[in-house]
Amino acid sequence: MDQRFDYFVVFAEMRTGSNFLEANINEFEGLTCHGEAFNPHFIGYPRKDDLLGITLEARTEDPMQLIAAVKADQGVAGFRYFHDHDPRVLDSMLADPRCAKIVLTRNPLDSYVSWKIAKATGQWKLTDVRRRKDSTVQFDGAEFKQHVEALQAFQVQIMRALQTSGQTAFYVAYEDLQDVEVMNGLARFLGHDATIDAVNKKLKPQNPAALSEKVENFAEIPRALEELDRFNLSRTPNFEPRRGAAVPNYVACAVAPLLYLPIPSGPKATVTRWMAGLDHVEVDGLIGNFSQKTLRQWKKANRHHRSFTVVRHPVARVHAAFCEQVLSADEGIYKKIRHTLRRVYKMPIPKDPPQAEYDAEAHRAAFLAFLSFVKANLLGQTSLRQDGHWGSQAVAMKGFANLALPDMVVRESEMESYLPALAMQVGRLDAADPVDVVPDHPVPLSAIYDEEIEALVQDIYKRDYITFGFDRWQ
């Protein structure tokens, strides 16, 4: 074996065939793939306590020791890495020419539908067709756009890192996984001379039927795809046009030419209810789920439009993020994050959404622990992603700038004055004042706020305090 690489990484995503690719790599003696080594919620595989002698807790404290253990493994070893895995190791891997990069891609529409079916059935692997679970699913256009954006952003990051460092990767499409010659070529890329006669037969395709048989509202898919550049959907490594602004989250009035650019964990409920009242419609009557194409069309049709965003005091915002995304999450990724914060970071938060016995004292202790985590997280010192709900508002605004900055930046405390004035600029003289939507928080911020919390938040969000001129909360 030509040891040109110390280890390898398979850059992939859920439902792209990464389990099957791993099984084929492991068919070669001297090549070993160790699962999702840097999944923030487990190490290698679910229900495993350690990988190569490194525990989840040890990896969380120092992820590079697991990289060292993989390098020291026999032969050439590696692992699968998804876009939401521990970000602390990504730059090191991308910059290391002794780390072999394998990039696995799949048509994002197929991976999205496969993910929906796996989520509905709870079956993520199939080794015996007699145990196959079947389900049809509903296609959600907005959810699919977000799925494509996440894939595209990660692919662009990988591509740019390889371009600027003069490296190359071995690209594998989902359709290549059944091709034994491609698998043998991958082994040669890793410096392995031996070959296999057939691909692994243990794992079976879970959903081989046509999309029209798996998606209940199949007719809605072409309409959603019209808003995307379909020629980029199956192109490697790019998907849809590059963008940093969170365009699908933008909200426009149904009649008035006003466009709201929400910042995560901001007062979106209050603002959208005010916008709906301005046009005398329900909130779901507002226009949303934009793509760049439909946003341009809306702007052309509303030439005298105004766009705005609302910034929230950092203390109130990080408290809202904690309550709404961590404490109250009952499913999905934020429930997993709460579980990891409890188990790995020993945070004193309830296992489930808080009940009546959860009092102000318990809430304050949990919130202080969360602030300590956020500080480390935004410095890139944790295994969990730097989520936009608790990222700085200045960075969110920089994302808007990739497309267009808002005409007006309004502070939440000044919405009663500035939002009606903004409506007047587009000819709406009858605009009412926005009325706060009472947040469904288990304990109000006023019950726990003190100088210690203020000092911690100011330390975390210095840029926001300086950029937007915030002083202490209330």
DRENVO-165102 format. One record per residue (C-alpha): x negated, y negated, z. Coordinates in steps of 0.25 Angstrom, whole numbers, padded with zeros to 4 digits, always signed. Layout:
# DRENVO-165102
XYZ ...
***
This chain:
# DRENVO-165102
+0000+0000+0000 -0005-0014-0004 -0003-0022+0009 -0001-0035+0002 +0009-0039+0012 +0009-0038+0028 +0025-0037+0028 +0037-0041+0020 +0050-0048+0022 +0063-0045+0014 +0071-0058+0013 +0085-0054+0011 +0099-0057+0017 +0111-0049+0022 +0118-0040+0012 +0107-0041+0001 +0102-0027+0002 +0091-0029+0012 +0094-0016+0020 +0093-0008+0007 +0080-0015+0003 +0074-0012+0017 +0078+0002+0015 +0071+0003+0002 +0058-0004+0007 +0058+0006+0019 +0058+0018+0009 +0043+0014+0006 +0033+0020+0016 +0025+0009+0021 +0036-0002+0019 +0045-0005+0031 +0056-0016+0032 +0061-0019+0046 +0075-0024+0044 +0079-0038+0048 +0066-0041+0057 +0070-0055+0060 +0085-0055+0061 +0088-0064+0072 +0098-0055+0079 +0090-0042+0078 +0076-0037+0074 +0075-0028+0062 +0089-0021+0063 +0101-0022+0072 +0100-0015+0086 +0085-0014+0085 +0077-0019+0097 +0064-0022+0090 +0056-0021+0077 +0042-0016+0077 +0041-0018+0092 +0046-0033+0091 +0059-0035+0099 +0070-0045+0094 +0066-0054+0106 +0051-0054+0103 +0054-0057+0088 +0063-0069+0093 +0052-0074+0101 +0041-0072+0090 +0046-0067+0077 +0031-0067+0071 +0028-0055+0080 +0038-0047+0072 +0032-0051+0059 +0018-0046+0064 +0025-0033+0068 +0030-0031+0054 +0016-0034+0048 +0010-0024+0057 +0020-0013+0053 +0015-0001+0045 +0015-0003+0030 +0022-0016+0025 +0034-0020+0034 +0044-0031+0033 +0059-0035+0036 +0071-0041+0030 +0073-0056+0033 +0086-0064+0030 +0088-0079+0030 +0093-0080+0044 +0082-0071+0051 +0072-0077+0060 +0067-0090+0053 +0054-0091+0061 +0047-0080+0052 +0052-0084+0038 +0041-0095+0035 +0030-0086+0040 +0035-0074+0031 +0037-0083+0019 +0023-0089+0020 +0016-0076+0022 +0011-0070+0009 +0009-0057+0016 +0024-0056+0019 +0030-0049+0007 +0044-0056+0003 +0055-0048-0002 +0067-0056-0006 +0080-0048-0007 +0092-0055-0014 +0106-0051-0018 +0118-0059-0025 +0123-0067-0014 +0138-0064-0017 +0135-0049-0016 +0128-0051-0003 +0138-0060+0003 +0150-0051+0000 +0141-0039+0005 +0139-0047+0018 +0154-0050+0019 +0157-0035+0018 +0147-0031+0028 +0152-0041+0038 +0166-0036+0036 +0163-0021+0037 +0151-0022+0047 +0143-0013+0038 +0129-0018+0034 +0123-0006+0029 +0128+0007+0022 +0120+0020+0022 +0133+0030+0021 +0143+0026+0011 +0154+0034+0019 +0152+0023+0029 +0154+0011+0020 +0163+0000+0025 +0171-0008+0014 +0177-0022+0014 +0181-0033+0005 +0178-0047+0009 +0182-0061+0007 +0173-0070-0001 +0170-0084+0006 +0164-0094-0004 +0159-0103+0007 +0152-0092+0015 +0146-0087+0002 +0140-0100-0001 +0134-0101+0012 +0129-0086+0010 +0122-0091-0003 +0116-0103+0003 +0109-0095+0014 +0104-0085+0004 +0099-0096-0006 +0092-0105+0005 +0084-0093+0010 +0080-0088-0004 +0075-0102-0007 +0067-0103+0006 +0060-0090+0002 +0058-0094-0012 +0052-0107-0008 +0043-0101+0002 +0038-0091-0008 +0036-0102-0019 +0028-0111-0010 +0019-0100-0004 +0016-0093-0018 +0023-0080-0014 +0033-0071-0021 +0043-0061-0016 +0049-0048-0020 +0063-0051-0024 +0074-0040-0023 +0088-0041-0028 +0099-0033-0021 +0101-0026-0035 +0086-0021-0034 +0088-0013-0022 +0092-0001-0029 +0080-0001-0038 +0069+0008-0034 +0059+0001-0043 +0061-0012-0036 +0060-0006-0023 +0046+0000-0027 +0042-0014-0033 +0045-0020-0019 +0036-0010-0013 +0025-0013-0022 +0027-0028-0019 +0025-0024-0004 +0012-0017-0008 +0018-0003-0008 +0014+0007-0018 +0024+0018-0016 +0037+0019-0022 +0051+0025-0019 +0059+0033-0029 +0073+0028-0024 +0079+0017-0016 +0084+0020-0002 +0098+0027-0002 +0102+0025+0012 +0108+0011+0011 +0120+0010+0002 +0127-0002-0005 +0138-0006+0004 +0147-0014-0006 +0145-0009-0020 +0158-0014-0025 +0160-0026-0034 +0162-0040-0027 +0176-0040-0032 +0179-0028-0024 +0173-0033-0012 +0178-0047-0011 +0193-0050-0009 +0193-0064-0014 +0183-0061-0026 +0190-0072-0035 +0184-0082-0025 +0170-0079-0028 +0168-0085-0042 +0174-0098-0036 +0164-0098-0025 +0152-0095-0035 +0156-0106-0044 +0150-0115-0034 +0137-0108-0034 +0126-0107-0044 +0129-0092-0047 +0117-0090-0055 +0109-0092-0043 +0116-0082-0034 +0108-0070-0039 +0095-0078-0042 +0083-0075-0033 +0079-0083-0025 +0089-0094-0026 +0104-0094-0025 +0113-0106-0025 +0107-0120-0027 +0097-0124-0016 +0103-0133-0006 +0102-0136+0009 +0115-0143+0012 +0126-0135+0018 +0135-0138+0006 +0146-0128+0009 +0148-0134+0023 +0152-0148+0017 +0166-0153+0019 +0174-0163+0010 +0187-0169+0012 +0199-0164+0004 +0202-0178-0001 +0193-0189+0004 +0179-0189-0002 +0171-0185+0011 +0161-0174+0012 +0157-0169+0026 +0143-0162+0027 +0144-0155+0041 +0132-0152+0049 +0133-0139+0056 +0139-0140+0071 +0144-0154+0068 +0158-0159+0070 +0163-0152+0057 +0177-0149+0063 +0180-0163+0067 +0175-0169+0054 +0182-0159+0044 +0195-0161+0052 +0193-0176+0050 +0191-0174+0035 +0203-0165+0034 +0211-0176+0041 +0206-0187+0032 +0212-0179+0020 +0224-0174+0028 +0221-0159+0026 +0217-0147+0034 +0202-0145+0037 +0202-0133+0027 +0207-0143+0017 +0193-0149+0016 +0183-0146+0005 +0172-0137+0009 +0163-0125+0005 +0155-0134-0005 +0144-0130-0014 +0135-0140-0021 +0143-0139-0033 +0157-0141-0027 +0151-0152-0018 +0146-0159-0030 +0159-0158-0037 +0166-0164-0024 +0156-0175-0024 +0159-0178-0039 +0174-0178-0037 +0173-0187-0025 +0163-0198-0029 +0165-0207-0018 +0163-0196-0007 +0156-0198+0006 +0149-0187+0013 +0145-0186+0028 +0141-0178+0039 +0142-0179+0055 +0131-0177+0064 +0134-0172+0078 +0126-0175+0091 +0115-0164+0092 +0120-0160+0106 +0134-0158+0102 +0130-0151+0089 +0121-0141+0095 +0132-0138+0106 +0142-0136+0095 +0133-0127+0087 +0130-0119+0100 +0145-0118+0103 +0151-0116+0089 +0140-0107+0083 +0134-0099+0095 +0144-0099+0106 +0157-0097+0098 +0152-0089+0087 +0160-0076+0086 +0154-0070+0073 +0144-0071+0063 +0129-0076+0064 +0132-0086+0076 +0137-0074+0084 +0124-0067+0081 +0116-0079+0084 +0123-0080+0098 +0120-0066+0100 +0105-0068+0097 +0104-0080+0106 +0110-0072+0117 +0101-0060+0115 +0088-0065+0110 +0088-0079+0115 +0095-0076+0128 +0104-0087+0127 +0115-0088+0138 +0127-0088+0128 +0139-0079+0129 +0139-0067+0120 +0152-0071+0114 +0159-0084+0112 +0161-0090+0126 +0173-0088+0135 +0180-0095+0146 +0169-0092+0156 +0158-0099+0148 +0156-0112+0156 +0148-0125+0154 +0136-0119+0162 +0135-0107+0153 +0137-0116+0141 +0126-0126+0145 +0116-0114+0147 +0120-0108+0134 +0119-0121+0126 +0105-0125+0132 +0100-0111+0128 +0105-0113+0114 +0098-0127+0113 +0085-0120+0117 +0087-0110+0106 +0091-0121+0096 +0078-0128+0099 +0070-0116+0096 +0078-0112+0084 +0077-0125+0077 +0062-0124+0079 +0062-0111+0072 +0058-0103+0085 +0070-0093+0085 +0074-0082+0076 +0088-0087+0073 +0091-0097+0062 +0091-0112+0063 +0106-0113+0062 +0112-0126+0056 +0122-0127+0067 +0111-0131+0077 +0100-0136+0067 +0098-0151+0067 +0108-0160+0060 +0096-0167+0053 +0092-0155+0046 +0107-0153+0042 +0107-0167+0036 +0094-0163+0028 +0102-0152+0022 +0113-0161+0017 +0102-0170+0011 +0098-0158+0001 +0112-0161-0006 +0116-0175-0001 +0116-0183+0012 +0129-0187+0018 +0134-0201+0016 +0136-0202+0031 +0131-0196+0044 +0141-0197+0055 +0139-0194+0070 +0149-0186+0076 +0151-0196+0087 +0154-0207+0076 +0164-0199+0067 +0176-0207+0072 +0170-0219+0066 +0162-0215+0054 +0171-0204+0048 +0183-0213+0046 +0174-0223+0040 +0168-0213+0030 +0182-0210+0026 +0185-0224+0023 +0173-0224+0014 +0181-0215+0005 +0194-0222+0006 +0200-0215+0017 +0205-0226+0027 +0214-0217+0035 +0204-0208+0041 +0206-0204+0055 +0195-0202+0066 +0189-0188+0067 +0194-0181+0079 +0184-0171+0086 +0188-0157+0085 +0186-0151+0099 +0174-0141+0098 +0178-0127+0103 +0166-0126+0112 +0166-0118+0125 +0160-0129+0133 +0159-0144+0129 +0146-0150+0127 +0150-0161+0137 +0150-0150+0148 +0136-0146+0147 +0128-0158+0140 +0117-0165+0148 +0104-0171+0146 +0097-0157+0145 +0105-0153+0133 +0103-0167+0127 +0088-0166+0128 +0088-0152+0122 +0096-0156+0110 +0088-0168+0108 +0075-0160+0108 +0081-0150+0098 +0088-0160+0088 +0078-0172+0089 +0079-0174+0074 +0095-0176+0075 +0094-0185+0087 +0084-0194+0079 +0090-0193+0065 +0104-0196+0069 +0102-0205+0081 +0108-0196+0092 +0107-0199+0107 +0112-0190+0118 +0125-0183+0117 +0136-0192+0121 
***
